[in-house]
Amino acid sequence: MREIKKIVIHCTATPEGRHHDVADITRWHLKRGFNTIGYHFLIHLDGTIERGRSIKKSGAHTSGHNRNSIGVCYVGGMTRDMKKAKDTRTPEQKDSLIKLIQELIYKYSKDMTVHGHNEFANKACPSFDVKSEYKTL
């Protein structure tokens, strides 16, 4: 098993309220030249957690940080008109993100750190401040 040191949170950068699933994102990532979805987990609007890429494999979600991280993505992150980044997480998504992060920390390392994609790339993703929101996890 690979050494996992961090969790990186992403958004799909899609309009608020629009459903997408792993199959959709896999298609998008295949068009970009990936061999499958780049994220390990996807959080649906209703809070359902869908598995993506195998946790045993390095992700394809954060350049320079894939080897030792887990990529978690929530559906949304943009206004309905796609003009601005926005924290569109539903209460169910927020609950599922916390639950998943806690489970991953418990399973892999109590010293694991949690980051937003925007900490490693010049992007708004995941459209909220991960460090302040999850500082107590």
C-alpha positions in Angstrom: 0.0 0.0 0.0 1.2 3.5 -0.8 2.0 6.0 2.0 -0.8 8.5 2.3 -0.1 11.8 4.1 -2.8 14.1 3.0 -6.3 14.5 1.7 -7.0 17.1 -1.0 -10.5 18.5 -1.4 -11.8 19.4 -4.8 -15.1 20.5 -6.4 -16.3 19.5 -9.9 -16.6 23.2 -10.9 -20.1 22.6 -12.1 -23.3 24.7 -11.5 -24.9 24.7 -8.2 -27.6 21.9 -8.0 -26.6 20.0 -11.1 -26.1 16.3 -10.5 -22.9 14.5 -11.7 -21.5 11.1 -10.9 -18.3 9.2 -11.3 -19.2 8.1 -14.8 -19.5 11.7 -15.9 -16.2 12.7 -14.3 -14.5 9.6 -15.7 -15.6 10.7 -19.2 -14.3 14.2 -18.7 -11.0 12.9 -17.4 -10.6 10.4 -20.2 -11.0 13.2 -22.7 -8.2 15.0 -20.9 -5.9 12.0 -21.3 -6.3 10.3 -17.9 -6.7 6.6 -17.8 -9.7 6.9 -15.4 -11.2 9.4 -13.0 -8.5 11.3 -11.1 -10.4 11.4 -7.7 -10.7 8.6 -5.2 -14.1 9.7 -3.9 -17.0 11.8 -5.1 -19.6 13.4 -2.8 -23.0 13.7 -4.5 -25.5 16.5 -3.8 -27.5 14.2 -1.5 -24.3 13.3 0.5 -23.9 9.8 -1.1 -20.2 8.9 -1.3 -19.2 7.2 -4.6 -15.9 5.6 -5.0 -13.7 6.6 -8.0 -10.1 5.6 -8.6 -8.8 2.8 -6.4 -7.3 4.1 -3.2 -4.4 1.8 -3.8 -3.4 3.8 -6.9 -2.0 7.4 -6.9 -4.6 9.9 -7.9 -4.6 12.3 -10.8 -6.0 15.4 -9.1 -3.2 17.6 -7.7 0.0 18.0 -9.7 3.0 17.1 -7.6 0.9 15.7 -4.7 -0.8 12.7 -6.1 1.6 10.0 -4.9 0.9 10.5 -1.2 -2.6 11.9 -1.2 -6.3 11.0 -1.5 -8.4 13.1 -3.8 -11.9 13.8 -2.6 -14.3 15.8 -4.8 -17.8 17.2 -4.1 -20.3 18.0 -6.9 -20.7 21.7 -7.4 -18.5 24.7 -6.7 -19.9 27.3 -9.1 -22.9 29.6 -9.3 -25.8 28.5 -11.4 -24.7 30.8 -14.2 -21.1 29.5 -14.0 -19.7 33.0 -13.6 -18.3 32.7 -10.1 -16.8 30.1 -7.8 -19.2 29.4 -4.9 -19.4 27.1 -1.9 -22.4 25.2 -3.1 -22.1 22.2 -0.7 -25.4 21.0 0.6 -25.8 20.2 4.3 -25.6 16.5 3.3 -22.3 17.0 1.4 -20.8 18.9 4.3 -21.8 16.0 6.7 -20.4 13.4 4.3 -17.1 15.3 3.8 -16.5 15.4 7.5 -17.4 11.8 7.9 -15.2 10.7 5.1 -12.3 12.8 6.2 -12.5 11.4 9.7 -12.7 7.8 8.4 -9.7 8.3 6.2 -7.7 9.8 9.0 -8.6 6.9 11.3 -7.8 4.3 8.7 -4.5 5.7 7.3 -2.9 8.2 9.7 -3.8 10.4 12.6 -1.1 12.8 11.3 -2.8 13.1 7.9 -3.4 16.7 6.8 -6.4 18.1 4.9 -6.0 20.6 2.1 -7.9 22.5 -0.6 -6.8 22.1 -4.2 -6.3 25.9 -4.2 -3.4 25.4 -1.8 -1.4 23.7 -4.6 -2.8 25.4 -7.7 -3.9 28.8 -8.8 -7.6 27.9 -8.7 -10.7 28.6 -6.6 -11.3 24.9 -6.2 -12.8 23.8 -3.9 -14.6 27.1 -3.5 -14.3 27.2 0.3 -11.5 27.6 2.9 -10.6 24.0 3.8 -7.9 24.9 6.3 -10.2 27.0 8.5 -13.2 24.7 8.1 -11.4 21.4 9.0 -8.7 22.7 11.4 -10.2 20.7 14.3 -10.4 17.4 12.5 
